[in-house]
Amino acid sequence: MKKRINYKASDMLLPKAYRPLSPWNYFWRSVLYAIPVIGWIFLLAHAIDGKNRHGRTYARSWFCGLLTFSVIAAIGIAVAFALNLI
C-alpha cells in the first residue's frame, strides 16, 4: 500500500517569511486592528517588525488607511469650526 503524503506546496517550497496568509488570518487581523488603542499598538508592531512579509504589507495598508481617515476627519473638523458649524 502506497503511503500518501499530504504537503502543501507553500510549506515545501517557501520559507516562513514568504508563505501566504490564510483568509481567516486576514479576517482576525482586521478584527484586531479595529480595536481602538490595543489594536493600533499591534498594527504598528506588525507594520514595523512583522515576521511574515504578507502580514507586514497588510498591516502597512491598514496603517495607510487609518492615516488617510484621520487626515480627512481632521480637515472636516477644521472646516466645520471655520464655518461655525460646531
Secondary structure per residue as TSV (DSSP state, phi and psi in degrees):
chain	resnum	aa	ss	phi	psi
A	1	M	-	360.0	131.7
A	2	K	-	-80.8	131.6
A	3	K	-	-82.3	130.1
A	4	R	-	-96.9	128.0
A	5	I	-	-106.1	127.3
A	6	N	-	-113.1	81.9
A	7	Y	-	-105.7	145.6
A	8	K	-	-81.3	147.0
A	9	A	H	-62.8	-36.4
A	10	S	H	-67.3	-31.8
A	11	D	H	-71.2	-31.2
A	12	M	H	-84.7	-35.2
A	13	L	H	-100.9	-29.4
A	14	L	S	-105.6	142.2
A	15	P	-	-69.2	163.1
A	16	K	G	-58.3	-33.6
A	17	A	G	-67.0	-20.8
A	18	Y	G	-111.8	2.3
A	19	R	-	-71.7	138.9
A	20	P	-	-68.6	152.2
A	21	L	-	-86.3	150.9
A	22	S	-	-78.7	160.4
A	23	P	H	-59.8	-35.1
A	24	W	H	-66.7	-34.6
A	25	N	H	-63.5	-42.7
A	26	Y	H	-62.6	-42.1
A	27	F	H	-60.8	-49.0
A	28	W	H	-69.5	-30.5
A	29	R	H	-67.0	-38.5
A	30	S	H	-63.0	-42.5
A	31	V	H	-63.1	-43.5
A	32	L	H	-64.7	-44.5
A	33	Y	H	-69.2	-21.2
A	34	A	T	-78.7	-12.9
A	35	I	S	-71.3	128.8
A	36	P	T	-51.4	-61.8
A	37	V	T	-100.3	-48.5
A	38	I	H	-65.2	-39.3
A	39	G	H	-64.4	-36.1
A	40	W	H	-68.8	-33.1
A	41	I	H	-65.7	-45.7
A	42	F	H	-63.4	-37.4
A	43	L	H	-59.3	-47.9
A	44	L	H	-64.8	-40.4
A	45	A	H	-63.3	-43.7
A	46	H	H	-70.8	-33.5
A	47	A	H	-71.6	-33.0
A	48	I	H	-88.6	-47.0
A	49	D	H	-130.8	47.1
A	50	G	-	-74.8	140.2
A	51	K	S	-76.1	-31.2
A	52	N	S	-101.9	133.3
A	53	R	H	-62.9	-39.7
A	54	H	H	-68.8	-40.2
A	55	G	H	-65.7	-38.1
A	56	R	H	-65.3	-42.9
A	57	T	H	-65.8	-39.4
A	58	Y	H	-64.7	-42.0
A	59	A	H	-64.7	-38.1
A	60	R	H	-66.7	-36.4
A	61	S	H	-67.7	-38.3
A	62	W	H	-63.3	-41.0
A	63	F	H	-63.3	-42.7
A	64	C	H	-63.3	-40.3
A	65	G	H	-64.7	-40.0
A	66	L	H	-64.8	-42.2
A	67	L	H	-64.4	-43.3
A	68	T	H	-60.9	-46.2
A	69	F	H	-61.9	-41.7
A	70	S	H	-64.4	-41.8
A	71	V	H	-65.8	-44.3
A	72	I	H	-64.1	-40.8
A	73	A	H	-64.9	-41.5
A	74	A	H	-64.4	-41.1
A	75	I	H	-64.3	-42.7
A	76	G	H	-62.2	-41.5
A	77	I	H	-67.5	-40.4
A	78	A	H	-63.6	-41.4
A	79	V	H	-66.5	-39.7
A	80	A	H	-63.6	-40.3
A	81	F	H	-66.9	-39.2
A	82	A	H	-66.4	-32.7
A	83	L	T	-92.3	7.8
A	84	N	T	56.8	38.5
A	85	L	-	-87.9	-17.1
A	86	I	-	-114.3	360.0
